[in-house]
Every structure is written in structure tokens, then in C-alpha cells.
């Protein structure tokens, strides 16, 4: 990539869904992913008594700061960097990515037949300037039997997903109602993201 043709945006996310959603907005972007010596998962540790909104905003800001350092260390052309983080909240309980299939079964059992929130924070930064936005959506799951949960977990889809489900995947069969941003539940709220990016031209 030459200095004469820098990307419009760096996307510092390993999520293929976020890349697809940026493409939907028509935003040209290059991936700026952590190297093998970066402990990206450590950034997602929850602090004691941390509220879900505070958590997701803090983690997104930490991801952005790490990505800004990464761009400088790699000597890449200057351009806005976009980071995002999504979490599922049941009351004040934060349901992140399941550790294993047992954890995924536990999470889905808690969500079955109940309302929960999906919070996605987005941060865009360039130089000293940072714009951060937060999308909060409500999702209601219909009842899931133990067999339903076991079958869904066996599909492998819940792994690596906040709250152990993907709204755009097989879990759609169990989602009774959504209020808010569908793209935000997927991992990148398009309206809020577009607003943030406009501030960087």
C-alpha cells in the first residue's frame, strides 16, 4: 500500500461481520489486526461492579489506543481508525464470549424467554481526536428447551459471540422481538458509525 493511496479507514477488528457492515456503508477500509504478541483478549476483562455501558465503552477505547500504537509501530499511512466492542447485558450482568460449550449453554439458558440488552460501542480516532458512540438495543428470546440449546451450541455458532449467539445466524429462530439497531446487535451500528465517520470527513 503506497503513501499516496492510504485507506479511508483502518478497521481494527477481527470480526468479518464488521467488515461486511462497513462495506454496506460504502466505506473503503483495511484491516489493522493485533500481532501474535498482543494479548487482545486481556483488554476485555471485566472490572469489579462495572456497569455494562461503562465496560463496553472502556474496552472499545482500549482497543482504539492499542490500534493507534499498532499503526505507528508498523509505519502505516495516517487515516482514521475504527474500533468496536459488543456485549450482552442481562440486568447488570455482562455476558461476554463463552469460554467453552458449557459456558455457552449456561448463557443461553439465562437468556431463554427473557429480555436483554445488546450494547455496541464504536470509537473512531485519528491523532489526538477521538469520537465515541454507543448503541443500545433490546432483544427478547423466546423459550429455548434444553434440546434447543444443545443443538444450537453443537452448531458452533455461539463460540466467539457475545451472549453466545449471532442474531444474523441460526439464533434468529429463537429471537421473538428486537427494538433498536439490528446492525448494532450484529456488532456495528450503521447509523451511529456513519455519524462518527462523517466527523472525520
Buried (B, 14 or more C-beta within 10 A) or exposed (E): EEEEEBBBBBBBBEBEBBBBBBEEBEBEBBEBBBEEEBEBEEBBEBEEEBEBBEBBBBBBBBBBBBBBEBBEEEEBBEBBBBBBBBBBBBEEEBBBBBEEBEBBBBBBEBBBEEBBBBBBBBBBBBEEEBBBBBBBBEBBBEEBEEEBBBEBBEEEBBBEBBBBBBBBBBBEEBBEEBEBBBBBBBBBBBEBBEBBBEEBE
